[in-house]
Amino acid sequence: SPPRPQPPPQWTSTRQPPLQLRGGEGCPPIADRMRSLWDMKDSAMKGQGGGGRWFVGIAEGLLKDESVLLRHEVCYVVGQVCGREGAPLMLATLNDEGEDAMVRHEAAEALGAIGSDEARESLLVHCNDPCVEVAETCQLALARLDWVRK
């Protein structure tokens, strides 16, 4: 397989986004972490570093963060900038019933935005999820996939 695209230059050694974004003892305040996440999204949207494909590796680490809000936003960014490379990570997040409903909801939305065929089966299963927010989002994501196909 081809090598994973690298982050744009501004996210290399001088800014180290994973360190700026990660929680834990001595971490930056959530507002600063969110700002860094949105800066990364903006860079990816501008096509820097090959678009958002490089963000998948960073997102995988950030989805272990203790902040539900940050994990939710990470899923949003994956859906906006990662394309099909982000689908496996969003599928794993959606399928993780131990994950917060808000994060799972956003993973389902990201799958609808990515438009991946491999997401369809998982979205169908979760249309009957016990969590209403997740179930309804999966229904909407499937409707979007059907609309895009037409």
N, C-alpha and C positions, 0 to 999 in steps of 0.2 A: 504494500500500500504506500501511497505517496507520503512524504513527511508532512506532519501537521504544520499549517501556516503559523508563522510567528506573530506576536503582537506588534503593533506599530511601535516605532522608536520611542515615543514618549512613555510607553509602558514597560520599558526595559529597566535596566539597573537603577536609573535615577528615581523612578516613581514606584516600582514594584507593587502593582495593584493588589496582588493577593495579600501582601502584608498590610496595605492600607485598608483593605476591606475586611480582613478577618477579625473576628471577635476574640473574646477572652480577656485575661488580665492585662491591663495596660493598653487595651485597644482604643483606637480613636472613637469619638462619640458617633452615634448612629447617623447623625446628620452628615458628618464628614464621610462616613463609609458609603452612604447613599449617593452623595455628590460624586465620589470616585466611580461608583458603579455607573452613574449617568454619563460621566465623562467618557468612560470606556464604551458605552453604548453609542455615544455621538461619534467617537472615532471609528467604530465599526460601521456605522451608517454612512460615513463618508468614504468607506472602502479602504481605509488605512489598514495595512498589514494583511491584505487579502480579504477584507470584509470581516464578518463576525465569526468565521470558522475557528479562529484562534481562541475565541471566548469559551468554547465548549470545555476545555481543560480547566480553565479558571472557574467556570460555573460548577463543575463537579466538586471542587473543593469547597466552594461557597455554600453549596447545598447541605453542608454539614454544620453550618453556623448555627448558633443558638437563637439568633433573631429570626422569628417567623416573618417579620416584615421584609428583611433583607432576602430571605429565601424566596418569598413571593416575588419580589422585584427581579431576582435573578432569573426566575422562570419567565417573567415578562420579557426580559432582555433576550433570552435564548429564543423565544418565539419571534422576536423582531429581527434578530441579526444573524442567527446561526444556520438557518436553512435546515436541510435534511440531516446534516451532521448532528444537530441538536436533538433529533427525535428520540434516539435511544435513551438519552438522559431524562427527557421529559416523560417517556413511557415508564421508566423505572420510578420516577417521582410520583406519577399518577397511581401506579400499582402499589405503592408503599402505603398501606392502610394505617400505619403508625404515624405518618406525616400529618401535619396540621391541614385541616380542610381548606384553608385559604391558599396554601401552597399547592395542594393537589388540584384545586380549581384552576389556578393559574397555569399549571402544567398542562391541563386539558385544553385550556384556551390557546396555549402555545402550540400544541399539537394541531389544533384547527388552523392556526396561522401558518404553520410550516406546511401543512397540506399533504403530509406523507400517507401513502396507502397503508403502510405497516401500522399506522396508528389506528386505523379503522376498527380492527378487532378489539383492541383494548378499550377504545371509546365506546363501542357497542356494549361490552361487558359492564362498563361503569355507568351506563345510562340507567342502571338499576341499583346504583350505589346506595347504601343506607344513608349516606350524607346527601341531603337534598341539593346543596349547593354544587357538589361535585357532579351528581347525576344530571342536573339541569345544564351545567356547563358542557358536559359531554354531549348532551342532546344538541346544544347549539353548535358545538364544534363539528359534529357530524353533518348538521344542516349546512354549515359552511363548506365542508368537503364536497357535499352533493352539489351545491351551488357552483363551486369552482369547476367541477367536472362538466357541467352543462354548457 
